[in-house]
Each structure stands twice: as structure tokens, then as C-alpha cells.
Amino acid sequence: MDDVDLDGLAAQVLWGSFALSLVFGAVAQRTRFCTMGAIADVVSIGDWERARMWALAIAVAVLGFNAMVALGWIEARHSIYAAPRLLWLSSLVGGALFGFGMVLASGCGSKNLVRLGGGNLKSLVVLGTLGLTAFATLRGLTAVLRVGTVERVYVDLPLGQDLPTLLGAALGIGTPAAAAGLGLLVAAALVAWVLARPEGRHADVLWGGIGIGAVVAATWWVSGRLGYLPEDPNTLEPTFLATNSRRMESLSMVAPVAYALDWVMFFSDQTKLLTLGIVTVVGVALGAAAMALADGSFRWEGFGGVEDLANHLVGAACMGVGGVVALGCTVGQGLSGVSTLSLGSLLALAAILAGAVAALRYQSWRMDRMA
């Protein structure tokens, strides 16, 4: 395969990922898909509708990813989520920090991209701060702290940390067969829970859950199947085109925001290339903007005061640091990572939920004290 073929294939990966992210943004805007909102609805008013939408998205992503593993199209070990080294403390600490921060910032990274598309200028400040602190945690001051603290605590597993690999090895049935069975079982259980109550059968729940989950699974295919080269002619090693991690990727909204800022600031540097993460960040915002303009929900919004600004800045910083430490956010770990059935992703998701609940309780306590 020559250079022209490589460039053309990389372009297909970028355009495919961009198209899928447009769908993600439009669906999230139309259906009000939001992890933080789902948690807040449950904690504050006992409304489980958006939580069921989120669970349905996980079910579709899990089913799609593991079906592709069963078919031999992709392998979980090619992603950052299923590495043999389980950074369990990073998952817990980073997840909790991210979950707390997303409540203060009125939503996670994906929600702020969607809100930015709908005209919310607060989200622009949140995303800028998130990107800055995320980049610092990838390569700067907080990166040194990350590597020297939480990443020193880990468990090395003999194979990968995804459940199909572990189960397949334990039962002697192979990873593809284990992925087919476990993926179907987990997805079926989640779908049954979603549909068990009337609110889980609303049109927005079905469209939002199926649409978001399908986009995550399809992005895995674009990166892991379309963009995979068993032998790069330049290095003679397996490679995944147009990804920052050089591994198979799906949607995530923390490190990609940092990479997008880096690409914009150093655009003239020819080593700074577009990647799947960068184009999906742009695509989500544009997809949300198109839907907001189409349905008449677009409106400009700003901060209500100094305290509002301070809360969003602190929340964004917590998300930027926590998202990198935990290897992902509510989309990166909560959907893309969980779709691999990785132990680290499940720990990170649990920590994100705990952090968000703690932040909601903190906000409620503050309001009661002020009253």
C-alpha cells in the first residue's frame, strides 16, 4: 500500500468519524441525552427516564462492540481500555473527580459541546478550561503528579482486563465466543430493565439510546476495522490510522478536546495532524447546532454571575484532570470503554456516578445552608 492509499484511508476514517459525530450531536440535542442530567433527575426528583436512555445506549454499544469481536473484526486488546495493566486507583480517583466536576460545570464534556452548539457561551469557557487542564494532565505539570501517584498502584493481569477475554480464558472457549455470549447477556439485561417501565418506552428514550449507542459502536468499526493496517509499510508494524493513541478508538470528550486546542494553536506545525478525536469534537458541536437551529431551540446564554463562573471553572478543571486520570469521561469510559466490558471502565463509571451524586448532595447542602 503506497502513501496515497494511506492518506486516502486516513481521510475515510476522519470523514466517517466526523459524520458519526454529527449524528451524535444532533441526537443528543434532540433527545436531551445527558449523563449528568440523568443522575440529577434520579437524585433530585426520582425521574428515571434519561437514566434508561443512557442504559439503552450502553446496551446497544455493548452489543455492537462484542458482536464485532465475535465476528473477528476487532479485538478489545487494541483499545486503551483493555490493556493487561489495570490502573484501578486511577479509575476510581479520576472517575470521582470527573463526576464531581461535571455537576459543577452543568454537564460533562459531550454535554458542553452539545450546549455550545445550542448557543451556550458558558460551555465555551468550560471546554477551554477542560482542554487546558486535560493537556496539562497528559503532558504537563499534573501529568508528573499523575504518573508519580495514582499510576503507581495497579494490578497486572496475564491477558487483558476485558471480561470476555478473562471469561474465555477461564472457560477455555476463546474470546470471540465469550464476547458473543456475555455481550448478548449484558445487553439483554439492560434492555429488559429499560423497557420494564413506561418511561423507558418513550420515543426520545428509544431514539436517544439506540442512536447514541449505535454511533459509539459504528465509530469502533471505523477506527478498528476500516482504519486498521496489519502492517504499516513505513514501520512494518500493525497500526490504526488517524488516532492520537495509535490504537483503536471510539468517542471520548476529554483528551480529544485538549488535542483539538493543540491542533488549533499549532496549526502551522506540519506534525500536527487531524485525528479521529479532533474531528469528532467539532462534529458533535456542529451536529447539535444544526439540530438546535432546525427545531428552534438555539439561543445565546451566558454566566449568571461570579459564583456561576467560579463553579464552572472549578468543575471544568476537575473534569480535565479527572478525565485523563481515569482514561475517559461519561462517553469515553461510560460508553466506549464500558462497551468493551473492561474492568477499569466499570470501575471508572462507578466512580463517576459516586462523584456526581456527592456533588449533587453538596449543592443541595449549600442551598439549604444559604436558605
N, C-alpha and C positions, 0 to 999 in steps of 0.2 A: 504493500500500500504506500503510495507516494505522498508528498506533503500536501498536494492539492486535495487528495482524498481525506487526509487527516483534518484539514481545515474545513472541508465540506461536512464531514461527520460531526465535528465540533459545533458547527453552525446549526446542524439539525438538532443537536442536544439543546443548544441555547434557545432556538426558536420553539422547540417542543415544550421546554420548561416554562418559557415565557407565556405561551398560550395557556398552559395549565394554570399558571399563577393568576392570569386574568380571570379565569373561571373561579378560582378560589376567592379572589377579592369580590367578585360580583355576587357569588353565592353567600359569602359571609355578610355582605352589606344587606342583601335582600332578606335573609333569614335571621339576622341578628345573632349569628353564631359567635359565641364568646365564652371562653372557659371561665374567666373571672366573673362574668355576668351570671354564668350558670351556678357557680359556687355561691355568689351573693344571693341569688334567687332562693336557693335552698336554705341558706343560713338565716336570711332576713325574713322571708315570707313563706317558706316551705313550699315553694313552687319548683317542681322537678322537670318542667318542660324542656328547658335548654340543657339540663344535665342529661336528659335522654337523647337529645340531639347529638351531644358530644359523645355519648356512649355508642350511638349508632355509627358515628364517624370512625370511632376506634374499631368497631366490629368490621366495617367494610374494609378499612386499611389492613387489619389483621388477616382477613380472608384473602384479600388481593395479594398481599406480600407472600403469604405462606403457600398460596396456590402456585405462584411463580417459582417458589423454592421447590415445591413438589414436582413441577414440570422440568426442573433443571435449568431454568432461565437465569436465576440469580442465586446468590448464596449470602446468608446473613453475615458470614465472617468477612465479607468485603466491605462492610459498613463500619463506622466508628463505634456503633452501639454494641456489637457482639464480639469485641476483642477478648482474648483469654484473660486479660487483666481486669478484674472487677474493682473499680475505684469506688467502693461503697460509701466511704466517708465523703468524697467529693459529691456524689449523687445526693446524699442527704443534706449536707450543708448548702451546696449550691442550689438545690431544689427549694429548700426552705427560704433561702434569701430571695430567690426569684419570686416565689409565691407571695411573700410579704410585699415585695416591691411592686408587683403588678396590681395589687389593690390600691396602693398609694398613687400609682400612675394611671389609675382608671382603665386598666387593661394591659394585656401582655403585648409583646412586640407586634404580633399579627393584628390584634385589635387596634393598635395605634396606627398601623399602616392603613387599615380599613377606615378608621376615623379621619385620618389625614385625607384620604380620598373623598370623604364626605364633607370636607371643608373645616375640620377641626385643627386650628393652628397650635393648640396645646400639644397635639401629637407630634408636631414638627420639633418642638423643644425636647419632648420625651425621646424621640428617636435619635436626635443629635446627641443627647447625653448618654443614651443607651449604647450607641455606636462607639462613642469615645471611651467609655469605661470598659466596654467589651474588648476593644482593641488593646487597651492597657492590660487587660487580663489575659489576652492572647500572647502579647509580646513585650509588655512594658512593666511598670512598677508592680502592679498587682499580679502579674504573671510570675514574678520571682516569689512573691508571697504564696501564690497557689502551689507552685512546684515544691516549695520548701515546707509546706504544712500538710494540707489535706491529701495531696497526691503521694505522700509518703506512706499512706495507710491503704492497703489493698490486699486482695486475695488473687493469687494466680491459679487459674483453672487449667486443666490439661488440654481442653479443646476450646470452645467458645463459651460465652456466657448466655447465649440464647437458649431458651427451653427446648426447642426441637432438637438441637444438637446434643444437649445433655440427656434428654429423654431417649433419643435414638441410640446413643452410646450405651445407656443403661439397659435398654431392652434388646439391643442388638438388631434393630430393624432399619437403621440408617436414617440420616437426617431428612431426606425428602419424604419418606413415609410418615415420620413423626410430625413433620411440618403440616402435612395434609390432614392428619387426624387431629392434632392439637389446634391448628388454626381453625378448622371447622367447628370444633367443640367450643372454643372460646367465643368465636363469632356468633354461633347459635345461642349460647347462653346470654350474651349481651343483647342480641336482637329480641330474644324472648322477654328479657327484662324491659326493654324499651317499649315493646308493644303490649305489655301487660296492663297498662293504664291508658285511659282515653287520651291524655295529653301527649302520649308517645306516638299517637297515630295522626296527629295534626299534619297538615300538608307541609308547613315550614319545617317541622321536625324531620320529616322524611326527606324532603328536598335538601335541607341543610346537612343532615347526617350522611346521606348517600353521596351527595355532591362533594363534600369536603373529603370524605374517606376515599372516594374514587380518585380524586386529584392526587392525594398522597400516594396511593398505590400506583397510579399511572406515572408519577414522577420517578418512582423507584424503577419502573420499566425503562423510562427514557435514559436514566443515568446508568442503571445496572445492566441493561440489555443492549439498547441502541448505542450507548456511549462506551461500551466495553471493548477493549482490544486485548486479546490473549497475548499478543506480542507487539509492543510498540517498536516500529522499525528504528527509532532513534536510540532506545535503551535496551531493546530485546527483552523487556520485562512486561508483565501484564499491567495495564493502566486503564483508568477511567477518565475520559475526556471532559474538559471544561468544569472540573470541580476543584475547590480550594484544598480539600483534604487529600486529593488524589485517590480517593476511594469512592465507592458508590454512595450517592447522597439522595435524599428527598428533601421536602420542605423543612426549613428551620428559620427562625426570625431574630436571632441574636448575633451570632458571628457574621452571618451574611450582611447585616446592617453595617457592621464595622468594615467589612470588605468593600461594601458599596461606597462608604465615605472615603476609604483609602483610594479606591479607583477614581473617584471624582477629584480628590485633592492632588493626586499624582498622575493625572490623565496623560500628560506628555511623556511619562516614563513608559517606554515601549514594553517593559517587562510586566506592566500591569494590564492583565487581560480580563475580559469579561468571563464570568463563571456562572454556573447554574444558580448559585446563591444570590449573586448580584442581580441577575435578570428577574429572579422570582420576587425579590424585594420590590422592584419597580413595578412588576406585573400586578402584584396584589393591590398596591395603591391605585394603579390605573383602572383595574377591574372594578374596584369599589367606587371610584369616581364616576365611571361610566354608568354604573347602576344607580348611584345617587342622583345623577343628572337625569337619568331616564325616568325614575319614579318620583322625582320632585322633592327628595329628602335632603338635597345638598344645601348646606347653609354654613356661613362662616361662624366660628366660635373662638373665644379666647379665654384667658385666665380670669377668674373672678376676683382675684386679689393676691397679695403677697403670700399668704398662707397656702393658697391653692397652688401657686407656683412652686413654693418650697416642697410641698408634698410630692408633686410630680417630679421634681428634680431628684429628690431622695429615692423615690420609687424607681425612677429610670436607672439611677446608679446601681441600686440593688439588683435590678434585672440584668444590667450589663455584666456585672461581676458574677452574679449567681448563675446566669445562663451559660457562661463559658465554663465555670467551675463544674456545673452539672452536665456539661456536654449537650445542652439544649434547653428549650423552653416548653411551653404548653403544646406547641406544634412540633418542635424538634425532638423532644423526648416524649411528650404526651400523645403524639400521633405517629410520627415517623419512627421514633425509637420503640415505642410500645408495639407497633406493628410487627417488629422483628421478634417480639416476645423475649426481649433481653432483660436479664435480672437487674442490671443497672438502670435501665429505663423505667422499670416498675418501681424501683426504689426512688428514683428522681420524681416520678409522678406522684407517689405518695407524699413525698416531702413538699412538693409544690402545693398540693391540696392542704397539708397541715399549715404551711406558711400563710396561705391565703386566708384560711379560717382564723388563724391567730391575728392577722391584720384586720380582718373584719370585726373581731371581738375588741381589738384595740380601738378602732374607730368608734365603735358603739360606746365603749367606756369613756372615751374623750367627750363624746356628745353628751352623755349623761352627766359628766362632771361639769361641763360648761353650762348645762341647763340648771 
